[in-house]
Amino acid sequence: MSDRAKELEEAVASIDAASLRTARKGVIMVCRELIYWLDLFSRRLKGVEPEKEHKFARALSLILLGHLPTRPETCPFCLQYGRSRSCQGCGYAATHGRCDSDRSAFSLFIEAFSELGRAIYQDTEGLDLRPDVDRRSLENCISSSRRLAEEMMNDIDSLSAGQLMERKAQYIEQMIDTLPVEFFAPEIGARLEQVKRALRNYW
């Protein structure tokens, strides 16, 4: 076992069963919310005119980003140590820096993640009709992200605290890879890669 692996193992050693159970429930909640929205988007896609596909892609992407497990209620460390805001004893803070520190692993991730969402929200390049863009990328985004959310819910009860943190990072990366980037300006692809780089240090 590497020194880093030992550090991470020690970081989760103090996570109690209640905090882990609550974090699992938090992840399940956001997955269920996402599936609800994906089913709604799936039904509406059939009636979307070509000139409205870019707007649809933006809305779909923002809903997806807004229902990923980035909230404190999906993190066993935040649940156990974040109430007092002192983070005293938090293994994540010890190994990755306090989440409210500008250069911590979480801050770097959430900054890149937020910038991705901002860039999608502000994207206007695809507002004109683009017949070269295949709307099947929208269908694939919906079906793939739904499958990933279901897989996450199926896995959740078997995950330890460390496995949960690792699985969340994997899940977030898989999800952003489903985004219909074909509809957006090249900047979106670059922002997506920045998020993926930040995720390498998420856990």
C-alpha positions, 0 to 999 in steps of 0.5 A, spaced: 500 500 500 502 506 498 503 512 503 497 516 499 493 510 500 494 509 507 493 516 508 486 516 505 485 509 509 486 513 515 482 519 513 476 515 513 477 510 519 473 515 523 467 516 519 461 513 523 456 509 520 450 514 521 454 519 517 456 514 511 448 512 511 446 519 511 451 520 505 448 514 501 441 517 502 443 524 500 446 521 493 440 516 492 436 523 493 440 526 487 440 520 483 432 520 484 431 527 482 435 527 476 432 521 473 425 524 474 428 530 470 431 526 465 424 522 464 421 529 463 426 531 458 426 524 454 418 525 453 419 533 451 425 531 446 420 528 441 416 535 440 423 539 440 424 543 433 431 543 430 431 551 432 430 549 439 435 543 440 441 548 442 436 551 448 434 544 450 441 542 450 443 547 455 437 546 459 438 538 459 446 540 461 444 544 467 439 540 470 444 534 469 450 538 473 445 541 478 443 533 480 450 531 481 453 529 488 457 535 490 452 537 495 455 537 503 449 532 504 452 527 499 459 527 503 460 523 509 466 528 512 461 534 511 456 530 515 460 528 520 465 534 521 462 540 517 456 542 522 460 546 527 464 549 521 471 548 524 472 541 521 476 539 527 478 532 526 476 531 518 480 526 515 478 530 508 481 536 510 487 533 513 489 530 506 486 534 501 485 541 505 479 544 508 474 545 503 473 552 504 481 553 502 482 556 496 487 551 494 484 545 497 482 539 492 475 540 493 475 548 492 479 547 485 474 542 483 468 546 485 471 552 481 472 548 475 465 545 475 462 552 477 465 555 471 463 549 466 456 550 468 457 558 467 459 557 460 454 552 458 449 557 461 452 563 457 453 559 451 450 562 445 454 560 439 449 554 437 443 559 437 443 558 430 440 552 427 446 547 426 443 542 421 450 538 422 449 537 429 445 530 430 440 530 435 441 523 437 447 526 442 441 529 446 438 522 446 444 519 448 445 524 454 439 522 457 439 514 456 446 514 458 446 519 464 439 515 466 443 508 466 449 511 470 444 514 475 441 507 476 448 504 477 450 509 482 444 507 486 445 500 485 452 500 488 451 505 494 449 500 499 455 496 498 460 502 499 465 504 504 466 511 506 472 511 502 469 507 496 463 512 496 468 518 495 472 514 489 465 512 486 462 519 487 468 522 483 468 516 478 460 518 477 461 525 476 466 524 471 462 519 467 456 524 467 459 530 464 462 525 459 455 524 457 454 532 456 451 534 448 458 538 447 456 538 440 451 543 441 456 548 444 462 552 443 469 549 443 470 552 450 465 547 453 469 542 451 475 545 454 472 547 461 469 539 461 477 537 461 478 542 467 473 539 471 476 532 469 483 534 471 480 537 478 477 530 479 483 526 479 485 529 486 478 529 489 479 523 493 
